[in-house]
């Protein structure tokens, strides 16, 4: 979920990839303490890129309560920019869970130490997308002409090319 969370933070102007995202040893949110992996050194001067690279959970926790984010911001990002949790994916394979995180408990759904909403392996792979080409690949199992379905289309991230 860090990919989607980072996109949400950038899209909402909370920080930028080279902007501040301090990585403290622990962070408290709604009376729950979150920590990083053992032996991760804190870095109060870290950028979002550095905190992302190091997989610093506390950096993301500290930023998710910033304005203008709401409890539904991550769900909106997942649905609108990455195409997850919508009812327009027709893979022919019933998912075990096909919803992005519900708009409750903003903290836990953004970190592996909490509960992640997209547990379907196909969603994880598609969510991570093709980072090299900066777009989400289209998941197609069978030609749409076979059953007349429309292909799902995600909005994608600003400034990224749309695949044809």
N, C-alpha and C positions, 0 to 999 in steps of 0.2 A: 504493500500500500504506500510505500515511501515515494514511488514514482508519481502516483496520483496525488498524494499530499503535496509533494514539491510543486507539481503543476498548479494545484489549487492556490498555494501560497504565492506563486509568481503571478498567476492570472488575476488574483485579487489585490495585487499590489502590496502584500504584506512584506515581501522581501524580493530580492532578485537572486539569480544563480550566484553572483559574486557579492551579494549583500549579506548582512549579518545574520547568523544563525548560531548563537553561542551554544556550546556543547558542555554543559555542567555535568558533574558526577551524577546528580539526581535532580528530578523535577517533581513538584507536587501539583496535582490538578484535581480539584473536587475531592480533597482529603485522601487521595490515593498517591502514593509515592512510586515513581517510575525510575528505574536505574538503567544504565548501559551495561554492556557485557563486562564481565570481570576483566580487570587490568586495562580498560580503555581510559587513557589519560584525558581529563577534562581539557577543553580549549574554549575559553570565554571569548576569544577573538575569531572564532571559526566563521567561515562563510557557509552559505547553504551548500555550495558545491563540495566543500570539505566535509561538512557534517553528513551529507548524503554519501560521499565516498566512504567515510568511516562507519556508516550505518549508525549514527548517533541518535538513539531514540529520544533523548531528552531535548535535543535541539528542536525536533518536530513538536514535542509536547509543549515546550515554552511558547511556540509561535501560533498554536491553533486557537488560542483565546483572543487573538488580536482582531481589531476592527479591520475590515467589515465582515469577517467570517461569522457564520451562523452554524447552528447544529445541522443544517442541511447542505452546507457548502461542499463537503466531500462527496456526498451522494450526487449532487448536481454535477460536479466535476467528472465523477466516474461515468455518469449517464451521458452527459452532453459532449464531453471531450474524448472519452474512451469507448463509449457505446456499451458500457456494462450495466447490468441490472435492468435492462429494458425488455419489453416483450416482443421485440422484432428480430431476435436471433432464431433462426430455424436451421439447426444443425442436424436434426433427425435423431439426435441422441438426447434422452432426457437427462438434464443436469441433476446433481445431488443438491446443489444450491445455486440458484441463478440470479441472486439479488445482490446489489451492492449494499454496503452497510446501511441499516436503517438510520434515520436521523436522530439517534439517541446515543449517548455516551461517546462524545467526540474524541476523547482521549484514547480509549482502549482500541478502537477500530483503526487507529493510525500506526500501531506498532505491533511487532511480532509478540511482545510480551503481553499484549492484550488479545482481544478477539478480532480476527480479520473476517470481513464479510464475504469476500470472494474466495470460497474454498474450492471451487470447481477448477481442476487442473487446466482445462482449456481456457478458462477465464484468466487464470494467472499467466499463462503463456501469451495470450492475446493482449492482456493488459501491459505486459512488459514490452510488447511490440518489437518492431525492428528498430532498435536504438540507433543503429548505424545510418539508416535511411530516414530516421525521425518521423515515422508514420506507423499507424496501426495496420497490420496486414488484414486483409479481408479473409474471414473464415468461410469457406464454401465447401460443403460436402454434397456433391452432386450439382448438376446444372440447374439453375432456377427455372429453366424451361420445362423441366420434368414435372413440376407441380405448380407452376405459375406463380411462385412466390416472388416478392420483392426482396432484394438484398438489403441487409441492415447497413446503415451508413452512420458513422459517428462524425461529429463536427470536427474533431481533430484539434490540435493545438495551434494557436495563432502563429502565423509566419512559417508554417510547415507545408511542404507540397502535398497535395492529395494524390493518392495513387489512382491510376485510371482503371 
